[in-house]
Amino acid sequence: MNYEDVMNLAGRRGYFFRSAESYANTPAGFWDYGPLGVLFRNRYVDLWRRRLVKLDEMVEVDAALIMPREVFVASGHLASFSDPIVECSNCHSIYRADKVIEEKVKHIVPEGLKDSEYDSLLTENNIVCAKCKHPLTGAKRFNMMFRVGIGPLGEEAYLRPETCQGIFVDVPFLFKTQRIKLPKGFAQVGKSFRNEIAPRQGLIRLRELLQAEIEVLFNPERTDLPKFDVALDYQISVAQGDVEPSLIKVSEAIATGVVPNKLIGYYLYLVQSFYETLGIAKSAIRLRKLTELERAFYSKVAFDLEVRTSIGWLELVACNYRSDYDLRRHAEVSKTDFTVDDEGKKILPHIFELSMGVDRSLYALLENAYRSEGERTFLALKPSVAPVQVGVFPLMSKEGLPEEARKVYDSLKEEFEVLYDEGGSIGRRYARADEAGVPFCLTIDQETLREGTVTVRERDSKLQDKVRVQDLPEWLEARLR
Ligand SMILES: [Zn+2]
């Protein structure tokens, strides 16, 4: 199994594909989701809501995609949301400085180096243009925000590069209108936009991406609440550096200073257990603690939740203790009061963030579920995660079977995601359903007409069972939970 196999399956089945593919000059980094992809993404977002937002009693917001210049002055994006780039002195190809060095030296090069440090690395390692072998210019900065003009005068504004700024600027409004007690999680799922220099790998690096972000506002003097105790015995997979993770109880991680407090331990537990619920094994997950060089200057501690894939450890979630930086900056620049009440005291909350890349999470889930056994390819997605939950097939397209199958399909389609297929041999229909990750397929045959039962075939084991038509909703419900 490798990256190409998974992307081929995704393309063949219409999970996702390059946007505007018919046009030769369409820029890279924009992808469309097809019918299966939309169902799959909805399933992910639905589980995110259940397992994180609802479980932790967070509230959800949906902020505007375009925000004025001043927001990004405050957030620091205008000054520093940039990638270091180098240019070929001959053919003018542009490369990302850290990536071009990484390719040569074969280990992680931090994004936070100074331009002069990149220059030294480029010289030390004799790095030249990959296309024409001429020397590269020194590193310079490229701001990755998409600028837009508002109204006829083209007032300066930007498409948001991350969803969280929308939450931060809404804090005074949210605390005024809602009854909120700290600590509180604010969640948002929505598009963000980044003008990446050379996005290549499918859903891994996009210019338009879907994020699911959670910003937990808290009083830094109250991080030890009874509600966090549920996490203490849970084993998280921690790696200090680019090494294999080791399992450590949250309580122990706090005691040894790997995790600074109970609140952060609890949210690391929530996010890791979420990915385990989606079907990723503990051993394939690591919470990599970032070094000071890798962290933003305002960040007190940060972990990347990464998942093992055929292209290496892939970052799916940035878990970042952002201190009071964001709210302090928005208060300063907007000249608005961002303090909130906590047990009778006015405080400026600190923030712990869980920022999930939805698109790359979906890629990781597909790869994790990809199975190839001889002629057979299937996606062993957990029934609760599969985009389509049940297939309905008439054994033959005659003798009243399609009509009976339609009846079964109609009785299920409101409650479940159901695929109806009467094309080709039953074997071919199973094969198509397997590639779509459909966990259960129902065959309608003569026995259905005679005795009111259908044959249910389970995807991974291929085992078959008989279920009465009238029991189907309950039978499915029990297995999809
Ligand atoms: Zn060149």
Boltz pocket constraint, residues with backbone or C-beta under 6 A from the ligand:
constraints:
  - pocket:
      binder: B
      contacts: [[A, 88], [A, 89], [A, 90], [A, 91], [A, 92], [A, 93], [A, 129], [A, 130], [A, 131], [A, 132], [A, 133], [A, 134]]
      max_distance: 6.0
